[in-house]
């Protein structure tokens, strides 16, 4: 049984990744400081080590003690808007955290890592769909930290022959089950649900973008599909020599207004959104070219937008009020 460590494994995406690994017979060690994650999301069959990844010494001890073969690194700050206001925090947490992890991996001789990157590295692309070779011009400190993380992995590959896969996520939606629902304050779908719960009108940030209906266009992916891509990436690193960046999306774009209309359809009433000013750091359109994920991972997203939103809504309704 292969032992993998997941940083940020108590978070929204992390908990889905942990469950997918366990379902594929991995032994899983979860490291999380619970600053945003919830311990109740960690399955009983995983081993939990409460730890800040900035603590290189303790992290090294955990990697060594459990004889970890590889790491899936998800622990990071991830709100574009917050990163515009507090960039130093994002550099400290996201780059500092990865440096600490790579140092701990070096000391404990762990040579495999799957890294959570982001479509935010592309900024506002010139192409309709972005490939892994597209220009990277991030528009936010968050996107910058994810790009610098990829550079660090490339440098570590040269310096000490690690094997790595950086998964550039597009917009993640949905839940595998209600216990794992998204409670994120900056993610579009839970933001809409939270507004409706508070008898407020959900906000569309900007409707003057150069897109078909003026609102931002994004590529949305079900979190269960995303989690499966991590398992396949870990299996690939376990069996072959591979280093590279891979887009993880559906390869089709929906505008924010289209997402709002789909939410209205799923919940059976008009969400009655209102237009608000643009948010700093939001590109007009980002859609993935998914050729490489299909070829290199033999992976393709399965769920469509309506089923993603439906799963998110089912989870939201069953979530404890204290977590919403």
Protein Blocks (a to p, Z undefined) as FASTA:
>chain_A
ZZdddehklbmklmmmmmmmmmnopacddddehlmmcfklpcfkbccddddfklmmlmmm
mmmmnopabdcdfbdcfbfklmmmmmmlmmmmmmmmmmmmmmmmmmnopabdcddddfkl
nmpafbfbdcfkbccddfbfklmmmmmmmmmmmmmmmmnopacddddddddedjfbfklp
cfbfkbfklmmmmmmmnopacddehjabccfnopacdddddfklmmmmmmmmmmmmmmmc
cdddddddehpacdfklmmmmmmmmnopafkiadddddehiafbdcddfklmmmmnopac
fbdfklmmmmmmmmmmmpcfklZZ
